[in-house]
Amino acid sequence: MEIKTNDYSVTYNPETITVSFQGSLRLGGSEEYTPIVDLLNEAAKNEPEIVTLDLKELEFLNSSGISMLSKFVINIRKKKTSSITVKGSNAIPWQGKSLKNLQRLMPTLILELE
C-alpha cells in the first residue's frame, strides 16, 4: 500500500510490517491524515509482534501529524499485543525531540536514531 503526492509518500510493506515516511507532511488537520491513519491501522490490524515506523527520510511533520502518530502509539499501547520500533535520523532536527515524546506515551517503544 502506498500514499504518494508531490510532497510526501507513505508506504506500507506487509512483509516487514514497516511503514516508511518520506518528504514533508504538512496536512491540515486530522481529517486530511485519515488515509495515513488507515494505512497505519492496516499495518497493525493482525496484531504483529512489532510494527516498524521508518521516519528517517521524513524531513518535516506538523503538529497534526505528530498528534496522528501519538494517537497511533496510544492505540497500540492499549491493545498490549504489539510493540513499535521507530527509526529516525539525528540529521533531521525535529525528530530527536518529538520522537522521544512517543517513548513517554509507550515506554516499551524502541527508538533508533541514526
N, C-alpha and C positions, 0 to 999 in steps of 0.2 A: 504494500500500500504506500502511496506517495501523495503528498500535497505539495504542489510546486507553483511558485509565482516568480515574477522578476526579482523580488526582494529576498525571498527565503524558500527553503524546501524542508519538509519534514518527511522522513522515510522510515517505514517500519519493516524490519527484516524478521519474519516469523521463525526462521531457522535459528537465529542467535538471540531472539527476543530482545532486539535492540531498536530503539527509536533514535534516529540521528537527526539533529537540527543543524541547518546551515543558514548563513546570511543574517538579516536583521528582521526581527519580529516586532513590528510597531502597530499591531492591530488595535482597533478602537473598542475596547471593552470585551466582556465575557462572551457576548453573542458571536462576535467575529472569531473567537477562539474555539467555538464549538466543533468545527471539523477536526482540529488538532486534539481536543479532548476526546472525541470519538476514536481517533487513531490510538491515543494512549490507552483508552479503555479496552480497545481491541487487543492491544499487546498484553494487558493484564487479565483478560477475560477467562482464560483457562487456569488462572492462579499458578503461574510458573514459579519456580523457586526464586529466580532472580529476573527482574526487569532492568535492562540497562538503558540509561538515557545518555546519549553521546552528544554533549554540548560543545565539544572542542572547537567547532567551526561556527558557533553562534556568536556573532560579533556584538549584537545588541538584543536585549529583551526588555520591553517596557514593563511598567508596574502591573498592567493587566496580565501580561504573560507570566510574570513571577507569581502572581496570585493563582493563575491556572496551574502552574507546576506545584505550588504549595498545596492546593486542593487535591491534586492527584496523589501527592505523597501522603496526605492525611487519609485519603480513602484507602490506599494500600495498607497503611498502618492499622486502620480499623479492622481490616479483614484478617490480619495476622497470619496470612498464608504465604505471602510473597515478601521478598526483600528487594531493595532498589540499589543499584550501583549507578552513580552519576560520574561521568567522565567530563572534566573541564580543562581549561587552559589558563595557566598563570599569566599568559601573554595578553589576555583579554581582561581589562581592569574590573568590570562589573562582576565577573564570575567568582572571584575569591570571596568577597563579602556576601554576595547574595546566595551562593550555593551552600555556604556554611550554615545559613539560616535553615536550609532544608534538613540539615542534620539535627537541628533543635526540634524540628517537627517530628522527626523519626530517628531516634538515636542509633538504630541499627543500620541506617543508610550508610553505604560506603561511598566516600567522596574521594575520587582520584584526580588530583590536579597535576598537570604536566607542565 
